[in-house]
């Protein structure tokens, strides 16, 4: 996923109200930017951090700038971490086109935001003649409390637990159901659930896997020009 134009460097003043942050631009101007991330962003929102912003081409937007990346040291040296939770779906769409992920190959039909279950939408529905449909849910990962070990979630997510139960229901009914964790941290070597942060989600995850849910985790390569899904990482039980 190439950024449409060069990202703009800035210095973070503070993040607040979940979806807003104040930054200082290279010119010295202070401005408010959009933060497409409802989570806690633990370790990623320290005042003074170097951040990178995209500029929207939509002149009608109230906030023209959006926070995309932050430069931090999560234990393996300074690196870029993606904080925009809207990007993983675009990254997965590209990976599907490239047939990068073996478990998701050979599905000629790919539909997005398809309704299923009890008032839910799945991120991708993959279909092929003679094969069970595949319900694919994407989760963004940007939490790392120990070097090289990515975790999800970074806050309590009742909605996420509900989705797990719905996916498990599809698997139990004979479809494939896959949960793909997209880790926007290049130094990630493994992935696990943050069971201490949201025990309810962990219980729902274990319950769903017992009913047939498949789980995958892939890390990304991040630069100031682009983000791409790069390689799988093992999921710790």
N, C-alpha and C positions, 0 to 999 in steps of 0.2 A: 504494500500500500504506500504509494508515493504521496507525500504532502504536495498539495496543488501549487504552493508557492513557498519560498524559503521561510522557515519559522523565525519568529522574532524573539531574541533573548530578552529576559527581564529578571528583576530581582523580586522575590516574594516578600511582601509586607505582612500579609495575614490572609488566611482562608476563613470564611465565616458563612453562616446560613447554608452550609453544605454546598451550594451551587455558585458561590461568589468568592472572589479573591481580589485583593488589592495588590498591585505590583508597581515597580518603578521601571520605566522604560530606559533604554540607553541615553535618551535625550534628557533624562531627569524628570520627565513628566510622570505623575502618578495617575493610574487609571484602574478601573474595575473590570475584571474579565470573568467570563463564564467558566464554571468548573463542572464538567459533565461527569460527576462522580458523587453518588449519594452515600458512599461509605465513610469510614473513619479516617482513611488515608494515613494510618499509623506510620510514622517515620518519614513521611513524604511531604509534610507541610510545615517544616521549620522555617520561621522568618529568616530571611537572608539567603535562602536557597536560590540557586540559578534555575530558572524555569524557561520553557520554550513555548511560544504561543503561535496559534494559527489565526489568520484573518479571514473572516467570512466574506464571500462575494455578495452576500445578500445585504443590500443597503438598508433594508427595512429592519434589520435586527437591532435590538436595543443595545446589546453589547457586541461589538464587532470582533473582539478578540476572545479566543478560547484557549485554555491551558491544555497543552498536549503532553509535555514531557517535563520531568524534573531530574536534575543531576544530583545524585546522592551517593553515599558510601554505605552499603548494606552489609559490609563485612568482607567484601572481595575487591575493594578499591572503588573509585568513583565511576559511576555508570549512569546511563539514561534509563529511566523507568517511565513507562506509559501510564498515565492516570485517566485517560479518556475512556470511559466504559462503553462508549458507542463504537469504538474502533474494532473490537474483536469480531463482531459479526461481519464487518467488511473484510477482515483478515481471513476469516474462515471461508467466505465466499470465494476469495482468490485461491485459497488452498484447495477447495473443491474443484475449481476449474483446472488447476494444475495436477489434480489427483495425487496430491502430496501425502495424504494420510491414508495408509493402506486400508484401514477398517471402513473407510468411507468411499472407496472406489466403486466404479461400475454401477452408478445410479444416474441414468441419463436425465431423469427429471428431478429438478431441485426447485422447490417452492419455499418462499419465506413467509413468516408470520401467519401460519395456518392455524385456524381454530381447532381445538380438540378438547376432550375431557369436559370438565365442568368449568366453563368460562375461562379457559386458558388459551394461550397462543404458543406454539412451538416456534423456535427461531428458524429452523429448517426442517422441511419434510422431504426426504429423499425416497424416490420410487423407481422401480425397475420391473419390467415384465417378469413374472415368475418368481419374484422375491417379495418377502414381507416388507411393508413400508418401514422406513427408519425415521424415528422422531429424534431430532438432534437439538439439544439445548446447549447454549454457550454461556460460560461464566468467565468474567474477567478476573484475573488474579494480579494483585500488586502488593500483597503483604509479604514481608520477609523479616522475621524477628531474629533468625539465626542465619549466618552466612550460608548461601547456596540452597536454603530450604524455603521454598515458597509455600504459602498457606492461603486457605479460603475457609470461611469468610473473614472480613476484618471488622464486622459488626453483626449484631443479631439480624437474621433475615427470615421472618415468618413466611414471606412470599416465596423465598427459595425452597423452604421445606415443603410448601404446598406443591410447587412444581415437581419436586422429587416424587411425591405420592402420585401425582398425575402420570408422570413418566413410568413409574413402576406399574401402574394400572395398564398402560399400553403394552408393556413388556409381558405382563401376565396374560394379556389377551392374545398374544401371539406375534405382535410387532417387535421390531428392534427399537430399543430406546437407549440413547447414548448421551451422556453428559460430558462435554468437552471443556476442560479448564484451559483457557488461553492465558499464559503467564507472560505478562509484559515486563519481564526482568531477565536480561540476557544471562546473568550469572546463575540462574536457577539450575540446580542439578537434580533436584527431587521435589516432590509435592506431597503435602499432607493436609488433612482437615485441621482447622484451628478449633479443636474440640472444646477448649476452655473458653473460647469467645462465644460460641453458640452451641451448647450441648444439644439443643433440640434439633438443629440442622444435622449434627453428627448422627443422632439416632435415626432421623429420616433417611439419611444417606445410606446407613448400614441396612436399614429395612428395605430400601429400594434395590440395593445390590442383591440382597437375598431373593428378591422377586424377579431378577433378570436384568436390571439396569447395568449397562456397560459404562465404565468411566475411563476417560483418557485425559492426559495432560501434555500439552506441548508448550515449549518456551519460544519466545520471539527474539529476533535480532533487531536491535533498535539503533538508528542513527538519527542525526538531525534532518535527514532527507527522507527517510522511509522507515517503515516497520514491516517485518515479514515473519510469519510463522516459520520456525527453523527446525526444531528437533523435538522428539518426544522426551519426557522425563518420567521416571517411575513414580507410581503413587504408593505411598506407605499405607499399610492397613491401620 
